[in-house]
Amino acid sequence: MTVRAVVTGIGVVAPSGVGAEAHWATVLAGTRRTGPITLFDPAGYPTRVAGEVPDFDPAGHADTRQRVQTDRWTHLGFAATRLALADAGLPEVSPDPYRWAVTLASSSGGNLFGQRELQRLWGGPSRTVGAYQSIAWFYAASVGQLSIRHQFKGPSGVTVSESAGGLDSLAHAVRTIRRGTPVVIAGATECPLSPYALACQLRSGLLSDVSDPERAYRPFDADARGYVPAEGGAVFVVEELGHALARGARVYGEITGWAATHDAAPTDPDGGPDPTHYARALRLALDRAGVRGHDVDVIWPDALGVPAYDRAEAAALRAVFGARTPPVTTQKPLTGRAHQGGSALDAATALLAFHHGLLPASVGPERPAPGCELSFLRQSRRPRSRIALVGARGFDGFNSALVLRGAAPPPGCGDG
């Protein structure tokens, strides 16, 4: 019998709020949480709008030593992991360390920490960096710290595929479970909001330069001008189904299919990607889940907000589903694009939608751009098949897709 992997805990730390229910309330209300960057002074940059986690205090989630040794990106990971474990009804320290693992996605790493230390090196009188520079910035820092803190000593790792990584981490969690590890922490957080990180993103030519937060990030819209960066994301407890049922855990849903492909081409802000490889990832995920196109209840797209990329994503969806796609919904305009944390957040939204028995309406587009005329979900509605397809594309050619089958909502849910 094929081993089945289910999600039993969700921890959200995002501009939409701290905690899964705070995030869900923001999604239902359609409240935009992007605004002026406050983590540093962005006055000299064309992009000055971002999604920041409101009122986030790392002291509530990490002790002094951990805060000194790590970056804000890892602090967000600490918080999301603690929330996911509590949501799953699991202890913070594993009682069986070698049967618990952690696999998160990473992209820019601890860039706020690195910025501070390099400024001290080149601009301070000491011309030194702190002792923790070597362990705070690199891509595996959050996984390593969580492994130590929570005693996750099973086969752990990091997926590095930019925005696609949030979905890749969940796929890797399923593979780890099928190899015999019953509990895996997966997902991603991100904090791409430092002067250096913003400069790197500006170099891509994909960031929005619109100063009005209400108009800055408009995927698939005729007025789309690029994406708004964001911090945060979501972390999940993924369990082998039998392990979850044996302890009476609440199940949000099952990861039934996944796929990853690559364009083998660099990011081009003007030409956009060839939709062929992204479409192939979507098809493979559906095939591996044993799901036919008309069975899909809803699609969460990558929704970059760059016209050429939006057209390519719409073309990929039409290539898979035909002229009339299943309902498409995105909430990224509410939060900004948190890179690998953003695709993890989309997966969390999908699972919460099934848990509450309500598929949330898409935030835009108001006027679909030519070539982007998809079946956008204009009003919230109850799910039918409880099957979601989540897509994500990372810069320089990464494509990933994930199929989630939601569990039936508990009695009393379905009204939001």
Salt bridges, closest charged atoms under 4 A:
GLU21 OE1 - HIS356 NE2 3.35
ASP87 OD1 - ARG250 NH2 3.00
GLU92 OE2 - ARG82 NE 2.80
ASP96 OD2 - ARG99 NE 3.35
GLU117 OE2 - ARG116 NE 3.23
GLU117 OE1 - ARG120 NH2 3.06
GLU162 OE2 - ARG337 NH1 3.57
GLU162 OE2 - HIS339 ND1 2.43
ASP209 OD1 - ARG225 NH2 2.86
GLU214 OE1 - ARG32 NE 3.35
ASP221 OD2 - ARG218 NH2 3.54
ASP223 OD2 - ARG215 NH2 3.40
ASP223 OD1 - ARG367 NH2 3.10
GLU231 OE1 - ARG72 NE 2.75
GLU239 OE1 - HIS243 ND1 2.65
GLU239 OE2 - ARG247 NH2 2.51
GLU254 OE1 - ARG4 NH2 2.84
ASP295 OD2 - ARG292 NE 3.37
ASP295 OD1 - HIS294 NE2 3.50
ASP297 OD1 - ARG381 NH2 3.09
ASP302 OD1 - ARG337 NH2 3.75
ASP302 OD2 - ARG393 NH2 3.68
GLU313 OE1 - ARG393 NH2 3.55
ASP346 OD2 - LYS332 NZ 2.45
GLU366 OE1 - ARG215 NH1 3.78
GLU366 OE1 - ARG218 NH2 3.08
